[in-house]
Amino acid sequence: MRHYGTGTSEYFRRWREEEPIARLFPASPSARLLLLPALAAAGTAYLVARNLPQCPDALPLSPLLFVGQVWWQWGGYEAMRKPC
């Protein structure tokens, strides 16, 4: 998930103007790190809501989804720290 987050964030940085969803993520590494828990919680809520009611297992699996989202956001933070 960390590598996926890194790649996605690098893509978002390159295509920030053309990708509307890219603007939802902070471009500043400091802001990304500060907002990491909130972004991970929002990502988890989105995944759970999107999978309910057809996949009721999403709710008990939400702690694992949250851990995955933390790693995804950490990868994004690492990508934002790299020079362009």
PDB file of N, CA, C and O in Angstrom:
ATOM      1  N   MET A   1       0.833  -1.198   0.000  1.00  0.00           N
ATOM      2  CA  MET A   1       0.000   0.000   0.000  1.00  0.00           C
ATOM      3  C   MET A   1       0.874   1.257   0.000  1.00  0.00           C
ATOM      4  O   MET A   1       0.522   2.269  -0.606  1.00  0.00           O
ATOM      5  N   ARG A   2       2.019   1.179   0.687  1.00  0.00           N
ATOM      6  CA  ARG A   2       2.896   2.348   0.724  1.00  0.00           C
ATOM      7  C   ARG A   2       3.385   2.686  -0.682  1.00  0.00           C
ATOM      8  O   ARG A   2       3.383   3.852  -1.078  1.00  0.00           O
ATOM      9  N   HIS A   3       3.800   1.676  -1.432  1.00  0.00           N
ATOM     10  CA  HIS A   3       4.280   1.915  -2.793  1.00  0.00           C
ATOM     11  C   HIS A   3       3.149   2.411  -3.701  1.00  0.00           C
ATOM     12  O   HIS A   3       3.362   3.266  -4.560  1.00  0.00           O
ATOM     13  N   TYR A   4       1.961   1.871  -3.502  1.00  0.00           N
ATOM     14  CA  TYR A   4       0.800   2.322  -4.274  1.00  0.00           C
ATOM     15  C   TYR A   4       0.519   3.801  -3.980  1.00  0.00           C
ATOM     16  O   TYR A   4       0.250   4.581  -4.894  1.00  0.00           O
ATOM     17  N   GLY A   5       0.583   4.178  -2.702  1.00  0.00           N
ATOM     18  CA  GLY A   5       0.376   5.577  -2.321  1.00  0.00           C
ATOM     19  C   GLY A   5       1.438   6.493  -2.898  1.00  0.00           C
ATOM     20  O   GLY A   5       1.148   7.619  -3.302  1.00  0.00           O
ATOM     21  N   THR A   6       2.679   6.001  -2.936  1.00  0.00           N
ATOM     22  CA  THR A   6       3.758   6.797  -3.522  1.00  0.00           C
ATOM     23  C   THR A   6       3.507   7.033  -5.003  1.00  0.00           C
ATOM     24  O   THR A   6       3.599   8.161  -5.487  1.00  0.00           O
ATOM     25  N   GLY A   7       3.190   5.959  -5.719  1.00  0.00           N
ATOM     26  CA  GLY A   7       2.948   6.084  -7.158  1.00  0.00           C
ATOM     27  C   GLY A   7       1.750   6.955  -7.478  1.00  0.00           C
ATOM     28  O   GLY A   7       1.798   7.774  -8.395  1.00  0.00           O
ATOM     29  N   THR A   8       0.680   6.782  -6.727  1.00  0.00           N
ATOM     30  CA  THR A   8      -0.516   7.586  -6.956  1.00  0.00           C
ATOM     31  C   THR A   8      -0.224   9.065  -6.699  1.00  0.00           C
ATOM     32  O   THR A   8      -0.653   9.931  -7.462  1.00  0.00           O
ATOM     33  N   SER A   9       0.499   9.345  -5.631  1.00  0.00           N
ATOM     34  CA  SER A   9       0.807  10.738  -5.309  1.00  0.00           C
ATOM     35  C   SER A   9       1.738  11.359  -6.328  1.00  0.00           C
ATOM     36  O   SER A   9       1.605  12.543  -6.640  1.00  0.00           O
ATOM     37  N   GLU A  10       2.684  10.586  -6.859  1.00  0.00           N
ATOM     38  CA  GLU A  10       3.549  11.109  -7.920  1.00  0.00           C
ATOM     39  C   GLU A  10       2.721  11.425  -9.165  1.00  0.00           C
ATOM     40  O   GLU A  10       2.940  12.442  -9.822  1.00  0.00           O
ATOM     41  N   TYR A  11       1.784  10.559  -9.476  1.00  0.00           N
ATOM     42  CA  TYR A  11       0.877  10.801 -10.605  1.00  0.00           C
ATOM     43  C   TYR A  11       0.050  12.065 -10.356  1.00  0.00           C
ATOM     44  O   TYR A  11      -0.086  12.911 -11.241  1.00  0.00           O
ATOM     45  N   PHE A  12      -0.499  12.186  -9.145  1.00  0.00           N
ATOM     46  CA  PHE A  12      -1.299  13.358  -8.811  1.00  0.00           C
ATOM     47  C   PHE A  12      -0.466  14.639  -8.898  1.00  0.00           C
ATOM     48  O   PHE A  12      -0.961  15.668  -9.358  1.00  0.00           O
ATOM     49  N   ARG A  13       0.775  14.582  -8.467  1.00  0.00           N
ATOM     50  CA  ARG A  13       1.625  15.781  -8.520  1.00  0.00           C
ATOM     51  C   ARG A  13       1.861  16.189  -9.978  1.00  0.00           C
ATOM     52  O   ARG A  13       1.838  17.374 -10.310  1.00  0.00           O
ATOM     53  N   ARG A  14       2.087  15.197 -10.842  1.00  0.00           N
ATOM     54  CA  ARG A  14       2.351  15.478 -12.253  1.00  0.00           C
ATOM     55  C   ARG A  14       1.115  16.017 -12.973  1.00  0.00           C
ATOM     56  O   ARG A  14       1.226  16.897 -13.826  1.00  0.00           O
ATOM     57  N   TRP A  15      -0.046  15.497 -12.632  1.00  0.00           N
ATOM     58  CA  TRP A  15      -1.277  15.849 -13.342  1.00  0.00           C
ATOM     59  C   TRP A  15      -2.269  16.586 -12.439  1.00  0.00           C
ATOM     60  O   TRP A  15      -3.478  16.420 -12.598  1.00  0.00           O
ATOM     61  N   ARG A  16      -1.790  17.379 -11.515  1.00  0.00           N
ATOM     62  CA  ARG A  16      -2.633  18.054 -10.513  1.00  0.00           C
ATOM     63  C   ARG A  16      -3.742  18.897 -11.152  1.00  0.00           C
ATOM     64  O   ARG A  16      -4.869  18.912 -10.658  1.00  0.00           O
ATOM     65  N   GLU A  17      -3.435  19.581 -12.220  1.00  0.00           N
ATOM     66  CA  GLU A  17      -4.433  20.456 -12.866  1.00  0.00           C
ATOM     67  C   GLU A  17      -5.498  19.669 -13.622  1.00  0.00           C
ATOM     68  O   GLU A  17      -6.651  20.094 -13.693  1.00  0.00           O
ATOM     69  N   GLU A  18      -5.120  18.534 -14.183  1.00  0.00           N
ATOM     70  CA  GLU A  18      -6.055  17.749 -14.998  1.00  0.00           C
ATOM     71  C   GLU A  18      -6.868  16.746 -14.180  1.00  0.00           C
ATOM     72  O   GLU A  18      -7.934  16.318 -14.624  1.00  0.00           O
ATOM     73  N   GLU A  19      -6.392  16.368 -13.008  1.00  0.00           N
ATOM     74  CA  GLU A  19      -7.062  15.377 -12.154  1.00  0.00           C
ATOM     75  C   GLU A  19      -7.765  16.080 -10.994  1.00  0.00           C
ATOM     76  O   GLU A  19      -7.100  16.489 -10.042  1.00  0.00           O
ATOM     77  N   PRO A  20      -9.086  16.230 -11.045  1.00  0.00           N
ATOM     78  CA  PRO A  20      -9.793  16.928  -9.967  1.00  0.00           C
ATOM     79  C   PRO A  20      -9.564  16.288  -8.591  1.00  0.00           C
ATOM     80  O   PRO A  20      -9.454  17.001  -7.593  1.00  0.00           O
ATOM     81  N   ILE A  21      -9.493  14.966  -8.527  1.00  0.00           N
ATOM     82  CA  ILE A  21      -9.306  14.307  -7.222  1.00  0.00           C
ATOM     83  C   ILE A  21      -7.937  14.614  -6.629  1.00  0.00           C
ATOM     84  O   ILE A  21      -7.765  14.549  -5.412  1.00  0.00           O
ATOM     85  N   ALA A  22      -6.964  14.947  -7.467  1.00  0.00           N
ATOM     86  CA  ALA A  22      -5.617  15.258  -6.979  1.00  0.00           C
ATOM     87  C   ALA A  22      -5.637  16.475  -6.065  1.00  0.00           C
ATOM     88  O   ALA A  22      -4.810  16.588  -5.160  1.00  0.00           O
ATOM     89  N   ARG A  23      -6.567  17.377  -6.296  1.00  0.00           N
ATOM     90  CA  ARG A  23      -6.637  18.603  -5.485  1.00  0.00           C
ATOM     91  C   ARG A  23      -7.167  18.351  -4.080  1.00  0.00           C
ATOM     92  O   ARG A  23      -7.115  19.240  -3.230  1.00  0.00           O
ATOM     93  N   LEU A  24      -7.677  17.143  -3.827  1.00  0.00           N
ATOM     94  CA  LEU A  24      -8.153  16.803  -2.477  1.00  0.00           C
ATOM     95  C   LEU A  24      -7.012  16.479  -1.520  1.00  0.00           C
ATOM     96  O   LEU A  24      -7.195  16.472  -0.303  1.00  0.00           O
ATOM     97  N   PHE A  25      -5.838  16.210  -2.078  1.00  0.00           N
ATOM     98  CA  PHE A  25      -4.697  15.834  -1.251  1.00  0.00           C
ATOM     99  C   PHE A  25      -3.717  16.993  -1.166  1.00  0.00           C
ATOM    100  O   PHE A  25      -3.405  17.613  -2.182  1.00  0.00           O
ATOM    101  N   PRO A  26      -3.224  17.294   0.041  1.00  0.00           N
ATOM    102  CA  PRO A  26      -2.294  18.416   0.194  1.00  0.00           C
ATOM    103  C   PRO A  26      -1.011  18.193  -0.609  1.00  0.00           C
ATOM    104  O   PRO A  26      -0.492  17.078  -0.660  1.00  0.00           O
ATOM    105  N   ALA A  27      -0.511  19.241  -1.226  1.00  0.00           N
ATOM    106  CA  ALA A  27       0.743  19.163  -1.973  1.00  0.00           C
ATOM    107  C   ALA A  27       1.949  19.330  -1.051  1.00  0.00           C
ATOM    108  O   ALA A  27       3.060  18.937  -1.407  1.00  0.00           O
ATOM    109  N   SER A  28       1.742  19.898   0.109  1.00  0.00           N
ATOM    110  CA  SER A  28       2.823  20.123   1.066  1.00  0.00           C
ATOM    111  C   SER A  28       3.072  18.855   1.882  1.00  0.00           C
ATOM    112  O   SER A  28       2.128  18.271   2.415  1.00  0.00           O
ATOM    113  N   PRO A  29       4.341  18.420   1.986  1.00  0.00           N
ATOM    114  CA  PRO A  29       4.638  17.233   2.800  1.00  0.00           C
ATOM    115  C   PRO A  29       4.228  17.417   4.271  1.00  0.00           C
ATOM    116  O   PRO A  29       3.742  16.480   4.904  1.00  0.00           O
ATOM    117  N   SER A  30       4.425  18.609   4.799  1.00  0.00           N
ATOM    118  CA  SER A  30       4.067  18.863   6.202  1.00  0.00           C
ATOM    119  C   SER A  30       2.567  18.733   6.421  1.00  0.00           C
ATOM    120  O   SER A  30       2.124  18.120   7.392  1.00  0.00           O
ATOM    121  N   ALA A  31       1.792  19.311   5.515  1.00  0.00           N
ATOM    122  CA  ALA A  31       0.330  19.215   5.620  1.00  0.00           C
ATOM    123  C   ALA A  31      -0.118  17.765   5.447  1.00  0.00           C
ATOM    124  O   ALA A  31      -1.030  17.303   6.133  1.00  0.00           O
ATOM    125  N   ARG A  32       0.524  17.059   4.534  1.00  0.00           N
ATOM    126  CA  ARG A  32       0.169  15.649   4.300  1.00  0.00           C
ATOM    127  C   ARG A  32       0.421  14.830   5.554  1.00  0.00           C
ATOM    128  O   ARG A  32      -0.403  13.991   5.918  1.00  0.00           O
ATOM    129  N   LEU A  33       1.552  15.060   6.225  1.00  0.00           N
ATOM    130  CA  LEU A  33       1.869  14.332   7.456  1.00  0.00           C
ATOM    131  C   LEU A  33       0.907  14.705   8.575  1.00  0.00           C
ATOM    132  O   LEU A  33       0.441  13.838   9.313  1.00  0.00           O
ATOM    133  N   LEU A  34       0.615  15.977   8.698  1.00  0.00           N
ATOM    134  CA  LEU A  34      -0.299  16.448   9.740  1.00  0.00           C
ATOM    135  C   LEU A  34      -1.708  15.881   9.557  1.00  0.00           C
ATOM    136  O   LEU A  34      -2.375  15.533  10.531  1.00  0.00           O
ATOM    137  N   LEU A  35      -2.149  15.791   8.315  1.00  0.00           N
ATOM    138  CA  LEU A  35      -3.501  15.315   8.011  1.00  0.00           C
ATOM    139  C   LEU A  35      -3.577  13.801   7.797  1.00  0.00           C
ATOM    140  O   LEU A  35      -4.654  13.273   7.521  1.00  0.00           O
ATOM    141  N   LEU A  36      -2.451  13.101   7.919  1.00  0.00           N
ATOM    142  CA  LEU A  36      -2.416  11.669   7.640  1.00  0.00           C
ATOM    143  C   LEU A  36      -3.499  10.882   8.375  1.00  0.00           C
ATOM    144  O   LEU A  36      -4.190  10.093   7.730  1.00  0.00           O
ATOM    145  N   PRO A  37      -3.689  11.048   9.688  1.00  0.00           N
ATOM    146  CA  PRO A  37      -4.746  10.274  10.358  1.00  0.00           C
ATOM    147  C   PRO A  37      -6.145  10.587   9.823  1.00  0.00           C
ATOM    148  O   PRO A  37      -6.963   9.683   9.651  1.00  0.00           O
ATOM    149  N   ALA A  38      -6.415  11.853   9.566  1.00  0.00           N
ATOM    150  CA  ALA A  38      -7.740  12.235   9.056  1.00  0.00           C
ATOM    151  C   ALA A  38      -7.957  11.710   7.638  1.00  0.00           C
ATOM    152  O   ALA A  38      -9.047  11.240   7.311  1.00  0.00           O
ATOM    153  N   LEU A  39      -6.933  11.787   6.801  1.00  0.00           N
ATOM    154  CA  LEU A  39      -7.051  11.270   5.442  1.00  0.00           C
ATOM    155  C   LEU A  39      -7.235   9.753   5.447  1.00  0.00           C
ATOM    156  O   LEU A  39      -8.013   9.218   4.657  1.00  0.00           O
ATOM    157  N   ALA A  40      -6.521   9.061   6.335  1.00  0.00           N
ATOM    158  CA  ALA A  40      -6.670   7.602   6.440  1.00  0.00           C
ATOM    159  C   ALA A  40      -8.066   7.233   6.935  1.00  0.00           C
ATOM    160  O   ALA A  40      -8.666   6.274   6.450  1.00  0.00           O
ATOM    161  N   ALA A  41      -8.580   7.989   7.894  1.00  0.00           N
ATOM    162  CA  ALA A  41      -9.936   7.723   8.399  1.00  0.00           C
ATOM    163  C   ALA A  41     -10.975   7.988   7.303  1.00  0.00           C
ATOM    164  O   ALA A  41     -11.932   7.227   7.155  1.00  0.00           O
ATOM    165  N   ALA A  42     -10.786   9.059   6.543  1.00  0.00           N
ATOM    166  CA  ALA A  42     -11.721   9.365   5.459  1.00  0.00           C
ATOM    167  C   ALA A  42     -11.675   8.288   4.381  1.00  0.00           C
ATOM    168  O   ALA A  42     -12.716   7.896   3.853  1.00  0.00           O
ATOM    169  N   GLY A  43     -10.489   7.811   4.051  1.00  0.00           N
ATOM    170  CA  GLY A  43     -10.358   6.738   3.070  1.00  0.00           C
ATOM    171  C   GLY A  43     -11.021   5.457   3.536  1.00  0.00           C
ATOM    172  O   GLY A  43     -11.666   4.764   2.749  1.00  0.00           O
ATOM    173  N   THR A  44     -10.865   5.140   4.812  1.00  0.00           N
ATOM    174  CA  THR A  44     -11.500   3.947   5.379  1.00  0.00           C
ATOM    175  C   THR A  44     -13.015   4.088   5.342  1.00  0.00           C
ATOM    176  O   THR A  44     -13.714   3.155   4.947  1.00  0.00           O
ATOM    177  N   ALA A  45     -13.525   5.238   5.749  1.00  0.00           N
ATOM    178  CA  ALA A  45     -14.974   5.463   5.728  1.00  0.00           C
ATOM    179  C   ALA A  45     -15.522   5.334   4.310  1.00  0.00           C
ATOM    180  O   ALA A  45     -16.590   4.757   4.105  1.00  0.00           O
ATOM    181  N   TYR A  46     -14.798   5.865   3.340  1.00  0.00           N
ATOM    182  CA  TYR A  46     -15.224   5.762   1.946  1.00  0.00           C
ATOM    183  C   TYR A  46     -15.287   4.303   1.510  1.00  0.00           C
ATOM    184  O   TYR A  46     -16.268   3.884   0.895  1.00  0.00           O
ATOM    185  N   LEU A  47     -14.255   3.528   1.820  1.00  0.00           N
ATOM    186  CA  LEU A  47     -14.223   2.120   1.409  1.00  0.00           C
ATOM    187  C   LEU A  47     -15.339   1.311   2.074  1.00  0.00           C
ATOM    188  O   LEU A  47     -15.982   0.485   1.426  1.00  0.00           O
ATOM    189  N   VAL A  48     -15.562   1.550   3.359  1.00  0.00           N
ATOM    190  CA  VAL A  48     -16.622   0.823   4.066  1.00  0.00           C
ATOM    191  C   VAL A  48     -17.983   1.207   3.492  1.00  0.00           C
ATOM    192  O   VAL A  48     -18.798   0.335   3.190  1.00  0.00           O
ATOM    193  N   ALA A  49     -18.230   2.504   3.340  1.00  0.00           N
ATOM    194  CA  ALA A  49     -19.528   2.958   2.819  1.00  0.00           C
ATOM    195  C   ALA A  49     -19.770   2.450   1.405  1.00  0.00           C
ATOM    196  O   ALA A  49     -20.893   2.083   1.058  1.00  0.00           O
ATOM    197  N   ARG A  50     -18.735   2.429   0.597  1.00  0.00           N
ATOM    198  CA  ARG A  50     -18.890   1.975  -0.782  1.00  0.00           C
ATOM    199  C   ARG A  50     -19.211   0.477  -0.866  1.00  0.00           C
ATOM    200  O   ARG A  50     -19.875   0.035  -1.803  1.00  0.00           O
ATOM    201  N   ASN A  51     -18.742  -0.294   0.107  1.00  0.00           N
ATOM    202  CA  ASN A  51     -18.941  -1.742   0.074  1.00  0.00           C
ATOM    203  C   ASN A  51     -20.168  -2.223   0.846  1.00  0.00           C
ATOM    204  O   ASN A  51     -20.569  -3.378   0.709  1.00  0.00           O
ATOM    205  N   LEU A  52     -20.757  -1.362   1.642  1.00  0.00           N
ATOM    206  CA  LEU A  52     -21.984  -1.760   2.343  1.00  0.00           C
ATOM    207  C   LEU A  52     -23.172  -1.442   1.454  1.00  0.00           C
ATOM    208  O   LEU A  52     -23.070  -0.455   0.726  1.00  0.00           O
ATOM    209  N   PRO A  53     -24.225  -2.121   1.428  1.00  0.00           N
ATOM    210  CA  PRO A  53     -24.589  -3.317   2.180  1.00  0.00           C
ATOM    211  C   PRO A  53     -24.218  -4.632   1.478  1.00  0.00           C
ATOM    212  O   PRO A  53     -24.393  -5.701   2.064  1.00  0.00           O
ATOM    213  N   GLN A  54     -23.706  -4.578   0.233  1.00  0.00           N
ATOM    214  CA  GLN A  54     -23.443  -5.821  -0.482  1.00  0.00           C
ATOM    215  C   GLN A  54     -22.302  -6.635   0.131  1.00  0.00           C
ATOM    216  O   GLN A  54     -22.257  -7.849  -0.065  1.00  0.00           O
ATOM    217  N   CYS A  55     -21.384  -6.011   0.862  1.00  0.00           N
ATOM    218  CA  CYS A  55     -20.281  -6.712   1.530  1.00  0.00           C
ATOM    219  C   CYS A  55     -20.264  -6.327   3.008  1.00  0.00           C
ATOM    220  O   CYS A  55     -19.500  -5.448   3.407  1.00  0.00           O
ATOM    221  N   PRO A  56     -21.100  -6.978   3.826  1.00  0.00           N
ATOM    222  CA  PRO A  56     -21.146  -6.607   5.241  1.00  0.00           C
ATOM    223  C   PRO A  56     -19.838  -6.876   5.986  1.00  0.00           C
ATOM    224  O   PRO A  56     -19.649  -6.381   7.097  1.00  0.00           O
ATOM    225  N   ASP A  57     -18.938  -7.654   5.388  1.00  0.00           N
ATOM    226  CA  ASP A  57     -17.635  -7.906   6.025  1.00  0.00           C
ATOM    227  C   ASP A  57     -16.774  -6.651   6.087  1.00  0.00           C
ATOM    228  O   ASP A  57     -15.791  -6.613   6.826  1.00  0.00           O
ATOM    229  N   ALA A  58     -17.128  -5.632   5.326  1.00  0.00           N
ATOM    230  CA  ALA A  58     -16.327  -4.404   5.307  1.00  0.00           C
ATOM    231  C   ALA A  58     -16.263  -3.756   6.686  1.00  0.00           C
ATOM    232  O   ALA A  58     -15.240  -3.178   7.054  1.00  0.00           O
ATOM    233  N   LEU A  59     -17.340  -3.849   7.445  1.00  0.00           N
ATOM    234  CA  LEU A  59     -17.353  -3.217   8.768  1.00  0.00           C
ATOM    235  C   LEU A  59     -16.381  -3.886   9.739  1.00  0.00           C
ATOM    236  O   LEU A  59     -15.563  -3.186  10.336  1.00  0.00           O
ATOM    237  N   PRO A  60     -16.429  -5.219   9.927  1.00  0.00           N
ATOM    238  CA  PRO A  60     -15.445  -5.814  10.839  1.00  0.00           C
ATOM    239  C   PRO A  60     -14.007  -5.738  10.314  1.00  0.00           C
ATOM    240  O   PRO A  60     -13.057  -5.824  11.092  1.00  0.00           O
ATOM    241  N   LEU A  61     -13.848  -5.580   9.013  1.00  0.00           N
ATOM    242  CA  LEU A  61     -12.505  -5.457   8.442  1.00  0.00           C
ATOM    243  C   LEU A  61     -11.993  -4.024   8.432  1.00  0.00           C
ATOM    244  O   LEU A  61     -10.865  -3.774   8.007  1.00  0.00           O
ATOM    245  N   SER A  62     -12.799  -3.090   8.892  1.00  0.00           N
ATOM    246  CA  SER A  62     -12.414  -1.676   8.832  1.00  0.00           C
ATOM    247  C   SER A  62     -11.096  -1.362   9.558  1.00  0.00           C
ATOM    248  O   SER A  62     -10.363  -0.491   9.092  1.00  0.00           O
ATOM    249  N   PRO A  63     -10.758  -2.029  10.679  1.00  0.00           N
ATOM    250  CA  PRO A  63      -9.425  -1.738  11.260  1.00  0.00           C
ATOM    251  C   PRO A  63      -8.282  -2.074  10.300  1.00  0.00           C
ATOM    252  O   PRO A  63      -7.295  -1.343  10.231  1.00  0.00           O
ATOM    253  N   LEU A  64      -8.413  -3.172   9.562  1.00  0.00           N
ATOM    254  CA  LEU A  64      -7.376  -3.518   8.588  1.00  0.00           C
ATOM    255  C   LEU A  64      -7.370  -2.541   7.415  1.00  0.00           C
ATOM    256  O   LEU A  64      -6.312  -2.182   6.899  1.00  0.00           O
ATOM    257  N   LEU A  65      -8.556  -2.118   7.003  1.00  0.00           N
ATOM    258  CA  LEU A  65      -8.643  -1.114   5.948  1.00  0.00           C
ATOM    259  C   LEU A  65      -7.964   0.189   6.393  1.00  0.00           C
ATOM    260  O   LEU A  65      -7.284   0.845   5.604  1.00  0.00           O
ATOM    261  N   PHE A  66      -8.158   0.550   7.662  1.00  0.00           N
ATOM    262  CA  PHE A  66      -7.537   1.765   8.198  1.00  0.00           C
ATOM    263  C   PHE A  66      -6.014   1.656   8.159  1.00  0.00           C
ATOM    264  O   PHE A  66      -5.335   2.606   7.767  1.00  0.00           O
ATOM    265  N   VAL A  67      -5.475   0.511   8.560  1.00  0.00           N
ATOM    266  CA  VAL A  67      -4.017   0.315   8.519  1.00  0.00           C
ATOM    267  C   VAL A  67      -3.516   0.456   7.084  1.00  0.00           C
ATOM    268  O   VAL A  67      -2.490   1.092   6.841  1.00  0.00           O
ATOM    269  N   GLY A  68      -4.237  -0.137   6.137  1.00  0.00           N
ATOM    270  CA  GLY A  68      -3.860  -0.001   4.734  1.00  0.00           C
ATOM    271  C   GLY A  68      -3.894   1.441   4.277  1.00  0.00           C
ATOM    272  O   GLY A  68      -3.025   1.876   3.521  1.00  0.00           O
ATOM    273  N   GLN A  69      -4.884   2.184   4.725  1.00  0.00           N
ATOM    274  CA  GLN A  69      -4.993   3.595   4.361  1.00  0.00           C
ATOM    275  C   GLN A  69      -3.873   4.421   4.987  1.00  0.00           C
ATOM    276  O   GLN A  69      -3.364   5.353   4.363  1.00  0.00           O
ATOM    277  N   VAL A  70      -3.487   4.084   6.215  1.00  0.00           N
ATOM    278  CA  VAL A  70      -2.353   4.779   6.839  1.00  0.00           C
ATOM    279  C   VAL A  70      -1.109   4.583   5.980  1.00  0.00           C
ATOM    280  O   VAL A  70      -0.394   5.545   5.700  1.00  0.00           O
ATOM    281  N   TRP A  71      -0.845   3.353   5.560  1.00  0.00           N
ATOM    282  CA  TRP A  71       0.330   3.082   4.726  1.00  0.00           C
ATOM    283  C   TRP A  71       0.223   3.775   3.373  1.00  0.00           C
ATOM    284  O   TRP A  71       1.221   4.273   2.852  1.00  0.00           O
ATOM    285  N   TRP A  72      -0.977   3.813   2.799  1.00  0.00           N
ATOM    286  CA  TRP A  72      -1.178   4.498   1.519  1.00  0.00           C
ATOM    287  C   TRP A  72      -0.851   5.976   1.676  1.00  0.00           C
ATOM    288  O   TRP A  72      -0.167   6.558   0.834  1.00  0.00           O
ATOM    289  N   GLN A  73      -1.340   6.583   2.757  1.00  0.00           N
ATOM    290  CA  GLN A  73      -1.075   8.004   3.000  1.00  0.00           C
ATOM    291  C   GLN A  73       0.403   8.243   3.311  1.00  0.00           C
ATOM    292  O   GLN A  73       0.958   9.273   2.929  1.00  0.00           O
ATOM    293  N   TRP A  74       1.040   7.299   4.002  1.00  0.00           N
ATOM    294  CA  TRP A  74       2.475   7.439   4.294  1.00  0.00           C
ATOM    295  C   TRP A  74       3.265   7.446   2.978  1.00  0.00           C
ATOM    296  O   TRP A  74       4.197   8.234   2.815  1.00  0.00           O
ATOM    297  N   GLY A  75       2.894   6.575   2.053  1.00  0.00           N
ATOM    298  CA  GLY A  75       3.528   6.586   0.740  1.00  0.00           C
ATOM    299  C   GLY A  75       3.338   7.921   0.040  1.00  0.00           C
ATOM    300  O   GLY A  75       4.247   8.417  -0.624  1.00  0.00           O
ATOM    301  N   GLY A  76       2.152   8.500   0.192  1.00  0.00           N
ATOM    302  CA  GLY A  76       1.900   9.822  -0.371  1.00  0.00           C
ATOM    303  C   GLY A  76       2.777  10.887   0.260  1.00  0.00           C
ATOM    304  O   GLY A  76       3.282  11.777  -0.425  1.00  0.00           O
ATOM    305  N   TYR A  77       2.955  10.791   1.562  1.00  0.00           N
ATOM    306  CA  TYR A  77       3.843  11.729   2.262  1.00  0.00           C
ATOM    307  C   TYR A  77       5.269  11.594   1.737  1.00  0.00           C
ATOM    308  O   TYR A  77       5.941  12.595   1.487  1.00  0.00           O
ATOM    309  N   GLU A  78       5.731  10.351   1.572  1.00  0.00           N
ATOM    310  CA  GLU A  78       7.084  10.134   1.050  1.00  0.00           C
ATOM    311  C   GLU A  78       7.241  10.713  -0.356  1.00  0.00           C
ATOM    312  O   GLU A  78       8.272  11.304  -0.680  1.00  0.00           O
ATOM    313  N   ALA A  79       6.221  10.542  -1.180  1.00  0.00           N
ATOM    314  CA  ALA A  79       6.270  11.078  -2.540  1.00  0.00           C
ATOM    315  C   ALA A  79       6.338  12.608  -2.533  1.00  0.00           C
ATOM    316  O   ALA A  79       7.026  13.199  -3.365  1.00  0.00           O
ATOM    317  N   MET A  80       5.636  13.245  -1.607  1.00  0.00           N
ATOM    318  CA  MET A  80       5.636  14.701  -1.553  1.00  0.00           C
ATOM    319  C   MET A  80       6.978  15.241  -1.070  1.00  0.00           C
ATOM    320  O   MET A  80       7.323  16.387  -1.357  1.00  0.00           O
ATOM    321  N   ARG A  81       7.732  14.431  -0.345  1.00  0.00           N
ATOM    322  CA  ARG A  81       9.052  14.844   0.146  1.00  0.00           C
ATOM    323  C   ARG A  81      10.107  14.809  -0.951  1.00  0.00           C
ATOM    324  O   ARG A  81      11.126  15.492  -0.849  1.00  0.00           O
ATOM    325  N   LYS A  82       9.879  14.024  -1.999  1.00  0.00           N
ATOM    326  CA  LYS A  82      10.855  13.908  -3.090  1.00  0.00           C
ATOM    327  C   LYS A  82      10.845  15.187  -3.924  1.00  0.00           C
ATOM    328  O   LYS A  82       9.788  15.779  -4.142  1.00  0.00           O
ATOM    329  N   PRO A  83      12.007  15.609  -4.385  1.00  0.00           N
ATOM    330  CA  PRO A  83      12.012  16.752  -5.296  1.00  0.00           C
ATOM    331  C   PRO A  83      11.363  16.391  -6.621  1.00  0.00           C
ATOM    332  O   PRO A  83      11.402  15.236  -7.047  1.00  0.00           O
ATOM    333  N   CYS A  84      10.774  17.369  -7.261  1.00  0.00           N
ATOM    334  CA  CYS A  84      10.094  17.128  -8.558  1.00  0.00           C
ATOM    335  C   CYS A  84      10.987  16.645  -9.608  1.00  0.00           C
ATOM    336  O   CYS A  84      10.546  16.406 -10.732  1.00  0.00           O
TER     337      CYS A  84
END
